[in-house]
Amino acid sequence: MKRFDVAVVGGGPGGASAGWAAARGGADAVVIEKGVPRADREGLGPDSTDAAGMLDYWVDMMALPEGVPEHVILRDIEGAAFRGPTESVTLESTSIPASYPNFGFAFHRARFDDWLREEAETAGTEYRVGLGVRDVTHEKSAGSESGYTHTLTLRDGTEIVADYLILADGPQRTITTGVLESFTDAPVADLLGSRRANHIAYQEHREFPEELFDPRYLAFWWGVIPGHTAYPWIFPNDGTVARVGLTMPIDLDLDSVPDRETYRLLRPEDDRVPPGREYVRRLLDAEYPAYDVDRDFPLVEDRGKRGGVESYPISSTRPIDSPCGAGIAVVGGAMGATSAFHEGGDHVAVRTGKIAGSLASAGVLEAYNREWKRAIGTEVIRNVAFADLVRDFSPADWDRSIGTVRRMVNRGGIGLREALSAGYDGARLFARYKRRKFDYRDDRYVGIAGSDYSV
Ligand SMILES: Cc1cc2nc3c(=O)[nH]c(=O)nc-3n(C[C@H](O)[C@H](O)[C@H](O)COP(=O)(O)OP(=O)(O)OC[C@H]3O[C@@H](n4cnc5c(N)ncnc54)[C@H](O)[C@@H]3O)c2cc1C
């Protein structure tokens, strides 16, 4: 049975960053990744399913010791287009101060994860891939720096013991849910259950006809498929390849959707929510009616998980605190740091992983709940408030809001002044957003609070 200072479950951006920071802080750290096969990686690695767009200020939020290397970045992006059923607006600024010179970039997620893994290994972390963690138990222990000893059992029965446990097992929370249940009476499985707390995301890597490919903008369609924060997207990658995908709630009952006929990508004959591949086909058909999807947008089969296609859940819940008094931190997608509104989550996974790893290596993980809020709290409140604001939006609401934002942008930007000058709708939208943010003051956006745990 090998003993480590810090054991990390999951080797995605959250887990690799935790291992990296722990090793930089001088800890003996191990990252355990169950291993997922992908067409765009040799050998097993983390899951790495991602539309892989990074905004300018997210780069600052990651607070990496060095920039993201060039071989990871596919292309710089100049802005994002938001399309409603009839309205659209293109934003060329995130309106948040940032040091990255462009709006953002599209990147190769498998290479991003491999780079983080390499950095973690270079710093001295042991990164084990190929065997998942099956179970974790905890025991109070005077001899452990955290006051607890955590025993991890891998799929082959191997045991690993650690003073600190960092859970970076992503939105499926294969280990996180059970661990948290040992420390709280809060209904963890209810709050974090995959079908309730997650969306499903599906995407295809497709080659576009050159005349249709716009390398400058990420494109999102709002109000064209039903479901809270459900939307398709096109993200330009390298060459004329784009990721075409969508995210939507799991198990949405079509019978519960009012005014179904107003959603552009639904058909009268649908008796259930169409699968992701069907939505992608309908999006391409609707946007480019003169083209044939199979002939003109071929799948790029050596990308994605298999055959140019991939699917994975996205956490769409509010973030949770951790039982850090027991030497445990939950980071990234597992803690619900991913935005339910726009699904951006790599930056907060990296940042929360780094915070947990460095606090554990310094023997002060108790500070984790305070420190993650200090680092990403503003971003999380913004995203949670936006997700709430658009709850129950109909296609007409999307059109109205996108039209309002377009008028604001035409008046010079997105702020109070522009909102007021965009008329009644602008002022109302701005006021509702501020109200939501106010409702979440004093950490009220947290799904399970630190005080809900007994350690
Ligand atoms: C289709 C899609 C598009 C997205 N687009 C964007 C985007 O454009 N920009 C952005 O910033 N974010 C995006 N996200 C969100 C982003 O991918 C996540 O927020 C991010 O992956 C979270 O990182 P993580 O390390 O916390 O978790 P994950 O990346 O989910 O990593 C968790 C890892 O844990 C491993 N694991 C799970 N259980 C075990 C176990 N028991 N033992 C060992 N290993 C285990 C898994 O194999 C996985 O590799 C997207 C997500 C999806 C699915």
The ligand as an SDF file (V2000), in Angstrom:
LIG
                    3D

 53 58  0  0  0  0  0  0  0  0999 V2000
  -19.1660   19.0490  -25.3100 C   0  0  0  0  0  0  0  0  0  0  0  0
  -18.5960   19.9620  -24.2500 C   0  0  0  0  0  0  0  0  0  0  0  0
  -18.2260   21.2450  -24.5890 C   0  0  0  0  0  0  0  0  0  0  0  0
  -17.6160   22.0860  -23.6520 C   0  0  0  0  0  0  0  0  0  0  0  0
  -17.1680   23.3070  -24.0620 N   0  0  0  0  0  0  0  0  0  0  0  0
  -16.4070   24.0470  -23.2280 C   0  0  0  0  0  0  0  0  0  0  0  0
  -15.7560   25.2190  -23.7000 C   0  0  0  0  0  0  0  0  0  0  0  0
  -15.8610   25.5710  -24.8620 O   0  0  0  0  0  0  0  0  0  0  0  0
  -14.9800   25.9090  -22.8410 N   0  0  0  0  0  0  0  0  0  0  0  0
  -14.8060   25.5100  -21.5530 C   0  0  0  0  0  0  0  0  0  0  0  0
  -14.0810   26.1810  -20.7970 O   0  0  0  0  0  0  0  0  0  0  0  0
  -15.4330   24.4170  -21.0720 N   0  0  0  0  0  0  0  0  0  0  0  0
  -16.1960   23.6620  -21.8790 C   0  0  0  0  0  0  0  0  0  0  0  0
  -16.7760   22.5210  -21.4240 N   0  0  0  0  0  0  0  0  0  0  0  0
  -16.6890   22.2030  -20.0020 C   0  0  0  0  0  0  0  0  0  0  0  0
  -15.3380   21.5790  -19.6410 C   0  0  0  0  0  0  0  0  0  0  0  0
  -15.0470   20.5280  -20.5100 O   0  0  0  0  0  0  0  0  0  0  0  0
  -15.3810   21.0740  -18.1780 C   0  0  0  0  0  0  0  0  0  0  0  0
  -15.7490   22.1340  -17.3420 O   0  0  0  0  0  0  0  0  0  0  0  0
  -14.0240   20.5280  -17.7650 C   0  0  0  0  0  0  0  0  0  0  0  0
  -13.7280   19.3590  -18.4830 O   0  0  0  0  0  0  0  0  0  0  0  0
  -13.9910   20.2000  -16.2830 C   0  0  0  0  0  0  0  0  0  0  0  0
  -12.7230   19.6720  -15.9870 O   0  0  0  0  0  0  0  0  0  0  0  0
  -12.5310   18.6230  -14.8070 P   0  0  0  0  0  0  0  0  0  0  0  0
  -11.0860   18.2740  -14.7690 O   0  0  0  0  0  0  0  0  0  0  0  0
  -13.1490   19.1490  -13.5790 O   0  0  0  0  0  0  0  0  0  0  0  0
  -13.4000   17.3660  -15.2080 O   0  0  0  0  0  0  0  0  0  0  0  0
  -13.2930   16.3830  -16.4760 P   0  0  0  0  0  0  0  0  0  0  0  0
  -12.6250   17.0300  -17.6200 O   0  0  0  0  0  0  0  0  0  0  0  0
  -14.6370   15.8170  -16.6470 O   0  0  0  0  0  0  0  0  0  0  0  0
  -12.2960   15.2610  -15.9630 O   0  0  0  0  0  0  0  0  0  0  0  0
  -12.6990   14.2780  -15.0210 C   0  0  0  0  0  0  0  0  0  0  0  0
  -11.8270   13.0600  -15.2450 C   0  0  0  0  0  0  0  0  0  0  0  0
  -12.0460   12.1490  -14.1780 O   0  0  0  0  0  0  0  0  0  0  0  0
  -11.9650   10.8410  -14.6980 C   0  0  0  0  0  0  0  0  0  0  0  0
  -12.6610    9.9710  -13.7360 N   0  0  0  0  0  0  0  0  0  0  0  0
  -13.9790    9.9580  -13.4440 C   0  0  0  0  0  0  0  0  0  0  0  0
  -14.2290    9.0500  -12.4810 N   0  0  0  0  0  0  0  0  0  0  0  0
  -13.0390    8.4920  -12.1580 C   0  0  0  0  0  0  0  0  0  0  0  0
  -12.6430    7.4840  -11.2230 C   0  0  0  0  0  0  0  0  0  0  0  0
  -13.5320    6.8840  -10.4270 N   0  0  0  0  0  0  0  0  0  0  0  0
  -11.3380    7.1570  -11.1510 N   0  0  0  0  0  0  0  0  0  0  0  0
  -10.4080    7.7740  -11.9400 C   0  0  0  0  0  0  0  0  0  0  0  0
  -10.7430    8.7090  -12.8540 N   0  0  0  0  0  0  0  0  0  0  0  0
  -12.0310    9.0770  -12.9490 C   0  0  0  0  0  0  0  0  0  0  0  0
  -12.6410   10.9390  -16.0570 C   0  0  0  0  0  0  0  0  0  0  0  0
  -12.2240    9.9030  -16.9190 O   0  0  0  0  0  0  0  0  0  0  0  0
  -12.1660   12.3240  -16.5340 C   0  0  0  0  0  0  0  0  0  0  0  0
  -11.0230   12.2500  -17.3400 O   0  0  0  0  0  0  0  0  0  0  0  0
  -17.4110   21.6440  -22.3340 C   0  0  0  0  0  0  0  0  0  0  0  0
  -17.8200   20.3520  -21.9640 C   0  0  0  0  0  0  0  0  0  0  0  0
  -18.4000   19.5110  -22.9140 C   0  0  0  0  0  0  0  0  0  0  0  0
  -18.8050   18.1210  -22.4960 C   0  0  0  0  0  0  0  0  0  0  0  0
  1  2  1  0
  2  3  1  0
  2 52  2  0
  3  4  2  0
  4  5  1  0
  4 50  1  0
  5  6  2  0
  6  7  1  0
  6 13  1  0
  7  8  2  0
  7  9  1  0
  9 10  1  0
 10 11  2  0
 10 12  1  0
 12 13  2  0
 13 14  1  0
 14 15  1  0
 14 50  1  0
 15 16  1  0
 16 17  1  0
 16 18  1  0
 18 19  1  0
 18 20  1  0
 20 21  1  0
 20 22  1  0
 22 23  1  0
 23 24  1  0
 24 25  2  0
 24 26  1  0
 24 27  1  0
 27 28  1  0
 28 29  2  0
 28 30  1  0
 28 31  1  0
 31 32  1  0
 32 33  1  0
 33 34  1  0
 33 48  1  0
 34 35  1  0
 35 36  1  0
 35 46  1  0
 36 37  1  0
 36 45  1  0
 37 38  2  0
 38 39  1  0
 39 40  1  0
 39 45  2  0
 40 41  1  0
 40 42  2  0
 42 43  1  0
 43 44  2  0
 44 45  1  0
 46 47  1  0
 46 48  1  0
 48 49  1  0
 50 51  2  0
 51 52  1  0
 52 53  1  0
M  END
$$$$
